C-alpha cells in the first residue's frame, strides 16, 4: 500500500497581488497537498500582515 506524500512546501517571494492570491489559495484548502513554508517581502509591514494570517509561515 502506498504511503501518502507529505505536503509540498511552497515558498512565496513577494506579498503583492500574486503573492497574496497564492497565499489565499493555499490557506483556503483543508490540509491540502501544499503548505506555505516561507514568504518574503522587502516591506516589513507586508511580512507582518502575512505572519498575522499564517503564524506557521516563516518570513
mmCIF file of the C-alpha atoms, coordinates in Angstrom:
data_MODEL
# 
_entry.id   MODEL 
# 
loop_
_atom_site.group_PDB 
_atom_site.id 
_atom_site.type_symbol 
_atom_site.label_atom_id 
_atom_site.label_alt_id 
_atom_site.label_comp_id 
_atom_site.label_asym_id 
_atom_site.label_entity_id 
_atom_site.label_seq_id 
_atom_site.pdbx_PDB_ins_code 
_atom_site.Cartn_x 
_atom_site.Cartn_y 
_atom_site.Cartn_z 
_atom_site.occupancy 
_atom_site.B_iso_or_equiv 
_atom_site.pdbx_formal_charge 
_atom_site.auth_seq_id 
_atom_site.auth_comp_id 
_atom_site.auth_asym_id 
_atom_site.auth_atom_id 
_atom_site.pdbx_PDB_model_num 
ATOM 1  C CA . UNK A 1 1  ? 0.000  0.000  0.000  1.00 0.00 ? 1  UNK A CA 1 
ATOM 2  C CA . UNK A 1 2  ? 1.345  3.412  -0.952 1.00 0.00 ? 2  UNK A CA 1 
ATOM 3  C CA . UNK A 1 3  ? 2.107  5.942  1.790  1.00 0.00 ? 3  UNK A CA 1 
ATOM 4  C CA . UNK A 1 4  ? 0.601  9.427  1.354  1.00 0.00 ? 4  UNK A CA 1 
ATOM 5  C CA . UNK A 1 5  ? 3.121  12.047 0.272  1.00 0.00 ? 5  UNK A CA 1 
ATOM 6  C CA . UNK A 1 6  ? 3.991  14.851 2.647  1.00 0.00 ? 6  UNK A CA 1 
ATOM 7  C CA . UNK A 1 7  ? 2.665  18.279 1.629  1.00 0.00 ? 7  UNK A CA 1 
ATOM 8  C CA . UNK A 1 8  ? 4.667  20.262 -0.895 1.00 0.00 ? 8  UNK A CA 1 
ATOM 9  C CA . UNK A 1 9  ? 6.477  23.115 0.880  1.00 0.00 ? 9  UNK A CA 1 
ATOM 10 C CA . UNK A 1 10 ? 5.853  26.354 -1.027 1.00 0.00 ? 10 UNK A CA 1 
ATOM 11 C CA . UNK A 1 11 ? 7.939  29.498 -0.649 1.00 0.00 ? 11 UNK A CA 1 
ATOM 12 C CA . UNK A 1 12 ? 6.474  32.771 -1.901 1.00 0.00 ? 12 UNK A CA 1 
ATOM 13 C CA . UNK A 1 13 ? 8.644  35.739 -2.818 1.00 0.00 ? 13 UNK A CA 1 
ATOM 14 C CA . UNK A 1 14 ? 6.623  38.928 -2.668 1.00 0.00 ? 14 UNK A CA 1 
ATOM 15 C CA . UNK A 1 15 ? 3.405  39.705 -0.826 1.00 0.00 ? 15 UNK A CA 1 
ATOM 16 C CA . UNK A 1 16 ? 1.901  41.743 -3.643 1.00 0.00 ? 16 UNK A CA 1 
ATOM 17 C CA . UNK A 1 17 ? -1.135 40.861 -5.716 1.00 0.00 ? 17 UNK A CA 1 
ATOM 18 C CA . UNK A 1 18 ? 0.077  37.449 -6.903 1.00 0.00 ? 18 UNK A CA 1 
ATOM 19 C CA . UNK A 1 19 ? 1.728  36.518 -3.614 1.00 0.00 ? 19 UNK A CA 1 
ATOM 20 C CA . UNK A 1 20 ? -1.494 37.289 -1.740 1.00 0.00 ? 20 UNK A CA 1 
ATOM 21 C CA . UNK A 1 21 ? -3.501 35.246 -4.257 1.00 0.00 ? 21 UNK A CA 1 
ATOM 22 C CA . UNK A 1 22 ? -1.206 32.243 -3.875 1.00 0.00 ? 22 UNK A CA 1 
ATOM 23 C CA . UNK A 1 23 ? -1.329 32.523 -0.110 1.00 0.00 ? 23 UNK A CA 1 
ATOM 24 C CA . UNK A 1 24 ? -5.137 32.745 -0.109 1.00 0.00 ? 24 UNK A CA 1 
ATOM 25 C CA . UNK A 1 25 ? -5.393 29.706 -2.383 1.00 0.00 ? 25 UNK A CA 1 
ATOM 26 C CA . UNK A 1 26 ? -3.247 27.586 -0.067 1.00 0.00 ? 26 UNK A CA 1 
ATOM 27 C CA . UNK A 1 27 ? -4.836 28.844 3.170  1.00 0.00 ? 27 UNK A CA 1 
ATOM 28 C CA . UNK A 1 28 ? -8.284 28.169 1.718  1.00 0.00 ? 28 UNK A CA 1 
ATOM 29 C CA . UNK A 1 29 ? -7.556 24.435 1.458  1.00 0.00 ? 29 UNK A CA 1 
ATOM 30 C CA . UNK A 1 30 ? -8.242 21.906 4.215  1.00 0.00 ? 30 UNK A CA 1 
ATOM 31 C CA . UNK A 1 31 ? -4.952 20.126 4.872  1.00 0.00 ? 31 UNK A CA 1 
ATOM 32 C CA . UNK A 1 32 ? -4.185 20.145 1.175  1.00 0.00 ? 32 UNK A CA 1 
ATOM 33 C CA . UNK A 1 33 ? -1.157 18.836 -0.672 1.00 0.00 ? 33 UNK A CA 1 
ATOM 34 C CA . UNK A 1 34 ? 0.593  22.235 -0.357 1.00 0.00 ? 34 UNK A CA 1 
ATOM 35 C CA . UNK A 1 35 ? 1.717  24.189 2.691  1.00 0.00 ? 35 UNK A CA 1 
ATOM 36 C CA . UNK A 1 36 ? 3.316  27.628 2.940  1.00 0.00 ? 36 UNK A CA 1 
ATOM 37 C CA . UNK A 1 37 ? 6.867  27.112 4.188  1.00 0.00 ? 37 UNK A CA 1 
ATOM 38 C CA . UNK A 1 38 ? 8.014  30.731 3.927  1.00 0.00 ? 38 UNK A CA 1 
ATOM 39 C CA . UNK A 1 39 ? 7.116  34.090 2.481  1.00 0.00 ? 39 UNK A CA 1 
ATOM 40 C CA . UNK A 1 40 ? 9.431  37.029 1.932  1.00 0.00 ? 40 UNK A CA 1 
ATOM 41 C CA . UNK A 1 41 ? 8.746  40.629 1.008  1.00 0.00 ? 41 UNK A CA 1 
ATOM 42 C CA . UNK A 1 42 ? 11.040 43.660 1.384  1.00 0.00 ? 42 UNK A CA 1 
ATOM 43 C CA . UNK A 1 43 ? 8.266  45.560 3.196  1.00 0.00 ? 43 UNK A CA 1 
ATOM 44 C CA . UNK A 1 44 ? 8.190  44.755 6.934  1.00 0.00 ? 44 UNK A CA 1 
ATOM 45 C CA . UNK A 1 45 ? 4.501  45.717 7.105  1.00 0.00 ? 45 UNK A CA 1 
ATOM 46 C CA . UNK A 1 46 ? 3.652  43.150 4.396  1.00 0.00 ? 46 UNK A CA 1 
ATOM 47 C CA . UNK A 1 47 ? 5.618  40.458 6.249  1.00 0.00 ? 47 UNK A CA 1 
ATOM 48 C CA . UNK A 1 48 ? 3.801  41.301 9.499  1.00 0.00 ? 48 UNK A CA 1 
ATOM 49 C CA . UNK A 1 49 ? 0.417  41.162 7.741  1.00 0.00 ? 49 UNK A CA 1 
ATOM 50 C CA . UNK A 1 50 ? 1.200  37.699 6.364  1.00 0.00 ? 50 UNK A CA 1 
ATOM 51 C CA . UNK A 1 51 ? 2.559  36.465 9.713  1.00 0.00 ? 51 UNK A CA 1 
ATOM 52 C CA . UNK A 1 52 ? -0.695 37.503 11.384 1.00 0.00 ? 52 UNK A CA 1 
ATOM 53 C CA . UNK A 1 53 ? -2.691 35.379 8.906  1.00 0.00 ? 53 UNK A CA 1 
ATOM 54 C CA . UNK A 1 54 ? -0.363 32.400 8.820  1.00 0.00 ? 54 UNK A CA 1 
ATOM 55 C CA . UNK A 1 55 ? 1.616  32.097 12.071 1.00 0.00 ? 55 UNK A CA 1 
ATOM 56 C CA . UNK A 1 56 ? 3.446  28.935 10.932 1.00 0.00 ? 56 UNK A CA 1 
ATOM 57 C CA . UNK A 1 57 ? 4.801  30.701 7.852  1.00 0.00 ? 57 UNK A CA 1 
ATOM 58 C CA . UNK A 1 58 ? 8.387  31.916 8.220  1.00 0.00 ? 58 UNK A CA 1 
ATOM 59 C CA . UNK A 1 59 ? 9.148  35.363 6.855  1.00 0.00 ? 59 UNK A CA 1 
# 
